[in-house]
Amino acid sequence: MPETIAPAVPPTPPVPLQALLAREDLALRQIAGPADPGIVIHWAHTSEMADPYPYLLGGELLLTAGVHIPEAAGSGTYFEDYVSRIVAAGGAALGFGLAPVHDTVPRALVVACERYGLPLLEVPPQTTFSGVARAVWQLMAQARLAELRRVTEAQQSLAAAASRPDPVPSVLRQLAQRLGGRAVLYGPDGTEVAGAGRETPEAVRTALAELAGVVRPTTAAAADTGRPPATPVSPSAPGPVPTPSGPATRPRPASPAQASPAPPAPTAPATRPHPASAPGPSTAPAGPPTRPRPASPAQASHASPAATRAHPTSATDTHGSTHLAVYALGAGAGFVLGVAAPRRDPGDHTIASVAAVLLSLLTGEHQSGAGAARSSALVRLLLGAPPEQVAPLLGTGQWLVVHARPEAQAPDAVAASALGAALGSPLVDLAGDVVRVLVPADREPEPQPGWTLGVSAAAGPPEWPAADTQAARALARARATRTPLVRHAARPALEDLVPRADADTHARTLLAPLAGQAALAETLRTWLSLHGSWDRTAVALDVHRNTVRQRIARCAALLAADLDDPDVRMELWFALRRT
C-alpha cells in the first residue's frame, strides 16, 4: 500500500465532501469509495496527467476527463497505478467528468478507487470543472465567515466575562461553554486552581494535567514541585507521534495532532503529548487522509536543541475520544490553561488562545505577590508612611532613578510603560514631558532607541530625593550633549576633603545672593557643567540662548564675581554641588 503525504492545508476552513455532494446545481454523484462525513476538501485541481503525484499538495479534489487514459487501460494495472499515486499524494477525492472523452466512468477505475478507499465522484456533462472549483471556494468562504462570526462572538463573551467581579472563573465558564468541554486553570505547582464545564473522567483529568507539564516553564515546575519538568516530544525528531486513529475503510494515517482539529476516531489513549504550534489565527480543521509529515518551521521552533531550555507555548493531544489542549499563560509565571473537549471544531484554537491571553492578564504580575506589594506600598504612602518604611515592600537593596525624554514627541502612558518594561521595572511615573523610572540597582540601564536618559547613582530610600535630582541633571546634560544616556558620576572629589558641615555653610554663604531664585541657580549650574556653552545650555533648559546670557549676567552681578575667571567658576561649581 503506498505511503501518503500530509496536505499543505491553506489558511481557510476545508469543505466537507458531503457538502459538495449536496449541491444540487452540481449534480455530483459518489460512485465509489467511503462515504465518510469526515472527509474534507481543501481545494479543487484539474489535471490530465497520467501521474499527477508531483503536482499535488494533498487534500485536493482532483478533476479529470480521462484524456490521459490509454485505450488498453482496462486490461492492465493502469488504474491501479493511477489511483495509488493519487492516494500517495494525499488526494482527498477524484472527480471524473463524463463527455466528451468517456460516456461512462471506466469500471476498472471504480474498482481501483474502492480498493484504495478513494472517493470517486461522477461529474455530469452539464457541470464544468470550473463550476466545481467555484463551488468549493464558495463553500470555503461560507465556512470561513461562519468561523469568524463564531470567534468574534466568543471574543466578546470572553471579554465580558473578564470584566465580571469573579473574572477567572467567569472566563473559564465561558470558554467551557463555547468549546462544549471543560476548561481548567493550573497553578505553577501543577495543581488545579479553578475549573468549569462538564465533568471529565479521572483518566482524562490526569492526562490533561500531564500535558500541562509540557508547556509549564522549567523554573516554575521544578521550583514549585521539586520534580523534574515534563519533557515535550520534539516534532522534528524521527517519527512524529501522530494522534491515534481508529479503523477506516481507506488507509488514512493520522496527521500530527496540532494540524487536525476535527475529531478522529481514536481507539487507544495517547501516551505521549507533543507540542502544538503557537496560538495564532484560526486554524483549519482536519485534513484529508494523510501520513505523518516533518515538522513545519513553526513547530520546529519549539523542537530544536534549545528545546531543553525553552518550552512550547501550547500543546495538544487526545485521550480516547477526548481532545486535549494546553496553553502557557504569561511570561513564565507557571500558570497553564487546559481544555478537554469531545471534538475540535474550526476556530476552537483561536477561541482558546483569546481566553489564554485574558487569563494571562488576570493572573499576571499585577495580580501576583509583587503587584500586591506595590499596591500595599502605595496605600501606605497615601496614609502617611515614610518612604524608608515602604521601600522594603518593593524589594531590598539600592535603586536607580532614571529620567527620560523621547526624541520626537511628548511621551504618553503607553510609551512610558513600554520604556519601563525595557528597563525592567514597572515603577514608572509620567511627569509632564519627562518619564521617571525607579529601577533596581542590579539592572544596569542601557540606551533606549528614541529616548534620552539620565541615570542617578545607586541610592537607598532616604536618598531617593537626591537621586531624583541627580537623574534630572544627568538628563539635562545628556540632552545638551546629544548623548543617549548620561550617568551621574558618583566618585570621590576634592569637595569630599572638606567636612560636609563646613562645605554646606560655605556654599550657602557664597550663593546667598541667589537664594529664592531657582531659575538663576539652575541656569548657572547647567552653564558651568557645559563649560560655558550658551547654545548647549539653552538646549538643556529649553530656553532661548539670549535668556541664558541674561540670566548668567544677572548671576555675575548678584554674586559680584567675574565668571570668566576659572577659579571663580570652580568655587561656584563646588558650592552648587552642595545644594
C-alpha positions in Angstrom: 0.0 0.0 0.0 1.5 3.4 -0.9 2.5 5.8 1.8 0.5 9.1 1.8 1.7 12.6 2.3 0.2 15.2 4.5 -1.7 18.1 2.8 -0.2 21.6 2.9 -3.5 23.0 4.1 -4.5 26.6 3.1 -5.4 29.1 5.8 -9.1 28.6 5.1 -11.6 26.1 6.5 -11.9 22.9 4.4 -15.1 21.8 2.8 -16.8 18.5 3.8 -17.2 16.3 0.8 -20.8 15.7 1.8 -21.5 19.4 1.5 -20.2 19.4 -2.1 -22.3 16.4 -3.0 -25.3 18.2 -1.5 -25.1 21.0 -4.1 -28.0 20.3 -6.4 -26.6 22.7 -9.1 -23.5 20.4 -9.5 -25.4 17.1 -9.5 -22.3 15.2 -8.4 -22.7 11.6 -7.6 -20.4 9.4 -5.5 -20.0 6.0 -7.1 -17.0 4.5 -5.2 -15.0 5.0 -2.0 -16.0 5.5 1.6 -19.0 7.8 2.4 -17.1 9.2 5.5 -18.6 12.5 6.7 -15.1 13.4 8.0 -13.6 13.6 4.5 -12.8 17.2 3.6 -11.6 19.1 0.5 -9.0 21.8 0.8 -9.1 22.8 -2.9 -10.0 21.6 -6.4 -7.5 20.9 -9.1 -7.8 19.8 -12.7 -5.1 17.5 -14.2 -4.9 15.2 -17.2 -1.5 13.9 -16.2 -1.1 10.1 -16.1 0.9 10.6 -12.9 -0.5 13.7 -11.0 1.6 13.0 -7.9 4.3 15.7 -8.5 1.7 18.4 -8.9 -0.5 17.7 -5.9 -0.1 19.3 -2.4 -2.6 17.0 -0.7 -6.3 17.5 0.2 -7.4 18.1 -3.4 -10.5 17.1 -5.2 -8.7 16.0 -8.4 -10.8 16.5 -11.5 -10.1 14.7 -14.8 -11.9 13.9 -18.0 -9.8 10.8 -18.7 -7.8 12.3 -21.6 -4.7 10.6 -20.2 -6.3 7.1 -20.2 -4.9 4.8 -22.9 -7.2 2.6 -24.9 -6.0 -0.7 -23.3 -6.0 0.6 -19.8 -8.8 -1.7 -18.6 -6.8 -4.8 -19.1 -3.6 -3.7 -17.2 -2.6 -2.1 -14.0 -3.0 1.5 -15.3 -5.9 2.5 -13.0 -4.3 0.7 -10.0 -1.2 2.7 -10.5 -3.1 5.9 -11.2 -5.3 5.8 -8.1 -2.4 4.6 -5.8 -0.4 7.7 -6.9 -3.3 10.0 -6.0 -3.7 8.4 -2.6 0.1 8.6 -2.1 0.0 12.3 -2.9 -2.7 12.9 -0.2 -5.6 13.5 -2.6 -8.9 13.6 -0.9 -11.2 12.6 -3.8 -11.3 12.1 -7.6 -13.9 13.6 -9.8 -14.4 12.0 -13.3 -16.1 14.1 -15.9 -18.4 12.4 -18.5 -18.1 13.5 -22.1 -16.5 14.3 -24.4 -13.9 11.6 -23.9 -15.8 8.9 -21.9 -19.5 8.3 -21.8 -19.3 6.4 -18.5 -16.7 6.1 -15.7 -14.4 3.2 -16.5 -15.3 0.1 -14.4 -11.6 -0.5 -13.6 -11.3 3.0 -12.2 -14.3 2.3 -9.9 -12.7 -0.9 -8.7 -9.4 0.8 -8.0 -11.0 3.6 -6.0 -12.9 1.1 -3.9 -9.7 -0.9 -3.2 -7.7 2.2 -2.2 -10.5 3.9 -0.3 -10.5 7.0 -2.6 -13.9 8.7 -3.0 -14.8 8.7 -6.7 -17.3 11.3 -7.9 -19.2 11.2 -11.3 -19.3 14.7 -12.8 -22.2 15.0 -15.3 -21.7 16.6 -18.7 -23.5 19.8 -17.8 -21.2 20.5 -14.8 -18.0 22.2 -15.7 -14.8 21.7 -13.7 -14.6 25.5 -13.2 -18.1 25.3 -11.7 -17.0 22.6 -9.3 -13.9 24.7 -8.3 -16.1 27.7 -7.8 -18.5 25.8 -5.6 -15.5 24.6 -3.4 -14.4 28.2 -2.9 -17.9 29.4 -2.2 -18.3 26.7 0.5 -14.9 27.7 1.9 -15.9 31.3 2.1 -19.2 30.4 3.9 -17.3 28.2 6.4 -14.8 31.0 6.9 -17.5 33.5 7.5 -19.2 31.2 10.0 -15.9 30.6 11.8 -15.1 34.3 12.0 -18.6 35.0 13.3 -18.2 32.3 15.9 -14.8 33.5 17.0 -16.0 37.1 17.2 -18.9 36.2 19.4 -16.7 34.1 21.6 -14.2 37.0 21.9 -16.9 39.4 23.0 -18.3 36.9 25.6 -14.9 36.2 27.0 -14.1 39.9 27.3 -17.4 40.5 29.1 -16.6 37.6 31.4 -13.2 39.0 32.2 -14.9 42.2 33.4 -17.0 40.4 36.0 -16.3 40.5 39.7 -15.1 36.9 39.5 -13.1 37.2 36.2 -11.1 34.0 36.2 -14.0 31.6 36.9 -16.2 33.5 34.5 -13.7 33.3 31.7 -13.3 29.5 32.3 -17.1 29.0 32.4 -17.5 30.9 29.1 -14.6 29.1 27.4 -16.0 25.7 28.5 -19.4 26.7 27.2 -18.1 27.8 23.8 -16.0 24.7 23.3 -18.5 22.3 24.8 -16.0 20.7 27.2 -14.1 21.5 30.4 -11.6 24.4 31.0 -9.1 24.2 33.8 -6.5 26.7 35.2 -3.4 25.1 36.7 -1.1 26.9 39.1 2.7 27.0 38.9 2.8 23.9 41.1 0.6 21.9 38.7 -2.5 21.9 41.0 -5.9 22.8 39.6 -6.7 26.4 40.7 -10.1 26.7 39.0 -12.2 24.7 36.6 -15.5 25.0 34.8 -17.6 22.9 32.4 -18.7 19.3 32.1 -17.0 16.8 34.3 -14.5 14.5 32.7 -13.3 11.0 33.7 -10.3 10.8 36.1 -8.1 9.4 33.3 -8.8 12.4 31.1 -8.1 14.8 34.0 -4.8 13.1 34.7 -3.8 13.2 31.0 -4.6 16.9 30.8 -2.6 17.6 33.9 0.4 15.7 32.5 0.1 17.6 29.2 0.2 20.9 31.1 3.6 19.9 32.3 4.8 20.1 28.7 4.3 23.8 28.5 5.0 24.8 32.1 8.3 26.6 32.3 11.2 24.6 33.9 11.8 27.1 36.6 8.2 27.2 37.7 7.7 23.4 37.6 10.9 22.5 39.2 10.9 25.2 41.8 7.4 24.7 43.0 7.1 20.9 42.9 10.7 19.7 43.3 10.2 17.4 40.4 11.9 17.5 37.1 9.6 19.1 34.5 7.9 17.1 31.7 9.9 16.9 28.5 8.0 17.8 25.3 8.3 15.4 22.4 10.2 17.0 19.6 8.1 17.1 16.4 11.3 17.3 14.4 12.5 14.0 15.9 12.3 11.0 13.7 8.8 9.6 13.5 6.5 12.3 14.9 3.9 10.9 17.3 0.6 11.1 15.4 -2.8 11.2 17.1 -4.1 7.6 17.3 -6.8 7.0 14.8 -9.4 4.3 14.5 -10.1 1.9 11.7 -11.2 3.4 8.4 -12.3 2.0 5.1 -9.4 3.6 3.4 -5.8 3.9 4.6 -5.7 7.2 6.3 -2.7 7.6 8.8 -3.4 10.4 11.2 -1.8 13.8 10.7 0.1 15.5 13.6 -2.2 16.4 16.4 -1.9 20.1 16.1 -3.0 20.0 12.5 -6.2 18.1 12.9 -8.9 20.0 14.9 -11.6 17.7 13.6 -12.2 14.7 15.8 -10.7 11.4 14.6 -11.9 8.1 16.0 -9.2 7.1 18.4 -9.0 3.6 19.7 -6.5 4.0 22.4 -5.4 6.8 24.7 -2.4 8.8 23.6 0.6 8.1 25.7 2.9 10.9 24.6 1.9 14.5 24.5 3.5 16.7 21.9 3.8 20.4 21.3 1.5 22.3 19.1 2.0 25.4 17.1 1.8 28.7 18.9 -1.6 30.4 19.2 -2.4 32.4 16.1 -5.1 32.9 13.6 -7.9 30.5 13.2 -6.7 27.0 12.3 -8.1 24.8 9.6 -9.9 21.6 10.7 -8.8 18.1 10.0 -7.3 17.5 6.6 -7.8 14.6 4.3 -6.2 11.2 4.5 -2.5 11.9 5.4 0.6 10.4 6.7 2.9 11.9 9.4 4.9 14.7 7.9 8.0 16.6 9.0 7.5 19.4 11.4 6.8 22.8 9.9 9.1 25.8 10.7 6.6 27.0 13.3 6.7 23.6 15.0 10.4 23.3 14.6 10.9 26.5 16.6 9.8 24.5 19.6 11.8 21.4 18.7 15.4 22.2 18.4 18.4 21.6 20.6 17.1 24.6 22.5 14.0 22.6 23.5 15.8 21.6 26.6 15.9 25.3 27.6 12.7 26.7 26.3 9.2 25.1 26.4 6.5 25.4 23.8 3.7 27.8 24.5 0.9 25.3 23.7 0.4 21.6 23.1 -2.4 19.2 22.0 -3.1 15.5 22.4 -6.0 13.1 22.5 -7.1 10.7 25.2 -9.6 8.2 23.8 -12.2 10.4 22.0 -11.4 13.5 24.1 -9.3 16.3 22.6 -6.8 17.9 24.9 -5.1 21.3 24.6 -2.9 23.3 27.0 -1.6 26.9 26.8 1.1 28.5 28.9 0.0 31.8 30.4 2.0 35.0 30.9 5.8 35.3 30.8 7.0 32.2 32.5 4.9 32.5 35.7 3.9 28.9 35.5 0.1 29.2 35.1 -1.4 26.9 32.4 -4.8 26.8 30.8 -6.1 23.3 29.9 -9.0 22.4 27.7 -10.7 19.0 27.3 -13.4 18.7 24.7 -15.2 15.9 22.8 -14.5 17.5 19.5 -12.2 20.1 17.9 -14.0 22.5 15.5 -12.6 25.2 13.3 -11.9 28.3 15.5 -11.5 26.4 18.7 -7.8 27.1 18.8 -8.3 30.8 18.3 -11.0 31.0 21.0 -8.8 29.2 23.5 -6.0 31.5 22.6 -8.1 34.5 23.3 -9.0 33.0 26.7 -5.3 32.3 27.4 -4.5 36.0 26.7 -7.2 37.2 29.1 -6.2 34.7 31.8 -2.5 35.8 31.3 -3.6 39.4 32.2 -5.8 38.2 35.1 -3.0 36.1 36.6 -0.1 38.4 35.6 2.2 40.3 37.9 -0.3 42.9 38.9 -2.3 40.0 40.5 0.7 38.3 42.0 2.7 38.9 45.1 4.8 41.6 43.5 1.8 43.5 42.3 0.1 43.3 45.7 3.2 44.6 47.4 3.3 47.6 45.1 -0.4 48.3 45.9 0.3 48.0 49.6 3.3 50.4 49.3 1.1 53.0 47.5 -1.6 52.7 50.1 0.9 53.1 53.0 2.4 56.2 51.3 -1.0 57.7 50.9 -1.7 57.1 54.5 1.4 58.9 55.6 4.1 56.2 56.0 7.7 57.4 55.3 9.4 56.1 52.2 12.0 54.2 54.1 9.3 52.1 55.7 7.5 51.4 52.4 10.6 50.7 50.3 11.1 47.1 51.6 7.8 46.2 50.0 9.3 47.0 46.6 12.4 45.0 47.1 15.7 45.1 49.0 18.9 46.8 48.1 19.6 50.1 46.3 17.8 51.7 43.4 18.5 53.9 40.4 16.3 56.8 39.4 16.1 57.2 35.6 14.8 60.4 33.9 13.9 60.0 30.2 12.6 62.2 27.4 11.7 60.9 23.9 13.5 62.5 21.0 10.3 63.0 18.9 7.0 63.9 20.6 5.9 64.2 24.2 5.6 60.8 25.9 2.2 59.2 26.6 1.2 56.5 29.1 1.8 53.6 26.6 5.3 54.9 25.7 6.1 55.3 29.4 5.0 51.7 30.2 7.0 50.4 27.2 10.1 52.2 28.5 9.6 50.8 32.0 9.3 47.3 30.5 12.5 47.8 28.5 14.4 49.0 31.7 13.0 46.1 33.6 10.8 47.9 36.1 7.0 48.5 36.4 7.6 51.6 38.7 7.0 54.3 36.1 5.9 57.9 36.5 4.8 60.1 33.6 5.6 63.6 34.8 4.8 66.0 32.0 7.4 65.7 29.3 9.7 63.5 31.4 9.3 59.9 32.3 10.7 58.8 35.7 11.5 55.1 36.4 12.7 53.6 39.6 15.0 50.7 38.7 16.7 48.1 41.0 20.4 48.9 41.1 21.3 45.4 39.8 19.6 46.2 36.5 22.0 48.5 34.6 20.0 50.8 32.3 21.1 50.8 28.7 20.4 53.4 26.0 17.0 53.0 24.5 16.2 53.8 20.9 14.3 57.1 20.6 15.0 58.2 24.2 17.5 60.3 26.0 18.2 59.1 29.5 19.8 60.4 32.7 20.6 57.9 35.4 21.3 58.7 39.1 23.8 57.0 41.3 22.6 54.0 43.3 20.7 55.1 46.4 18.7 53.8 49.3 15.2 55.1 50.1 16.4 58.0 52.3 18.5 59.3 49.4 15.8 58.9 46.7 15.0 62.7 46.5 18.7 63.4 45.9 18.9 60.6 43.3 15.9 62.2 41.6 17.8 65.4 41.3 20.9 63.6 40.1 18.8 61.9 37.3 17.3 65.2 36.3 20.7 66.9 36.0 22.1 63.9 34.1 19.2 64.1 31.7 19.8 67.8 31.1 23.4 67.1 30.4 22.5 64.2 28.0 20.2 66.4 26.0 22.7 69.2 25.8 25.5 66.9 24.6 23.2 64.9 22.5 24.2 61.7 24.3 21.7 58.8 24.5 22.5 58.1 28.2 24.4 60.0 30.9 25.1 58.6 34.3 25.6 60.6 37.4 29.3 60.5 38.3 29.4 59.3 42.0 33.1 59.2 42.6 35.3 60.9 45.3 36.2 64.5 44.5 38.1 67.4 46.1 35.0 68.6 47.9 35.0 65.3 49.8 38.2 66.5 51.5 36.2 69.3 53.3 33.9 68.4 56.2 30.3 68.3 55.0 29.1 70.8 57.5 31.8 73.3 56.6 31.2 72.8 52.9 27.4 73.3 53.3 27.9 76.5 55.3 30.4 77.9 52.7 28.0 77.0 49.8 25.0 78.8 51.5 27.1 81.9 52.2 28.6 82.1 48.7 25.2 81.5 46.9 23.2 83.6 49.3 22.6 86.4 46.6 20.8 83.8 44.5 18.6 82.5 47.3 14.9 82.2 46.3 15.8 82.5 42.6 15.9 78.9 41.5 15.9 79.7 37.8 19.1 81.6 38.1 20.8 79.0 40.2 19.8 76.2 37.9 20.9 78.2 34.8 24.3 78.8 36.4 24.7 75.2 37.4 23.9 74.0 33.8 26.1 76.7 32.2 29.1 75.7 34.3 28.5 72.0 33.7 28.6 72.6 30.0 31.8 74.7 30.1 30.1 78.0 29.5 28.3 77.0 26.2 25.4 79.3 25.6 23.8 77.1 22.9 24.0 73.8 24.8 22.8 75.4 28.0 19.8 76.8 26.1 19.0 73.3 24.7 19.3 71.7 28.2 17.0 74.3 29.8 14.6 74.6 26.8 15.0 78.4 26.7 16.4 80.8 24.2 20.2 81.4 24.2 19.6 85.2 24.9 17.7 84.1 28.1 20.8 82.2 29.1 23.0 85.2 28.6 20.7 87.5 30.6 20.5 85.0 33.5 24.3 84.5 33.6 24.8 88.2 33.5 22.3 88.6 36.4 24.2 85.9 38.4 27.5 87.7 37.8 26.0 91.0 39.1 24.4 89.5 42.2 27.5 87.5 43.1 29.8 90.3 42.3 32.1 87.8 40.6 33.9 87.5 37.3 32.5 84.4 35.8 35.3 84.3 33.2 37.8 83.5 36.0 38.3 79.7 36.2 38.9 79.9 39.9 35.6 81.6 40.4 33.9 79.1 38.3 35.5 76.2 40.2 34.4 77.6 43.6 30.9 78.2 42.4 30.7 74.8 40.9 31.7 73.2 44.2 29.1 75.3 46.0 26.3 74.5 43.6 27.1 70.8 44.0 26.3 71.1 47.7 22.8 72.4 47.0 
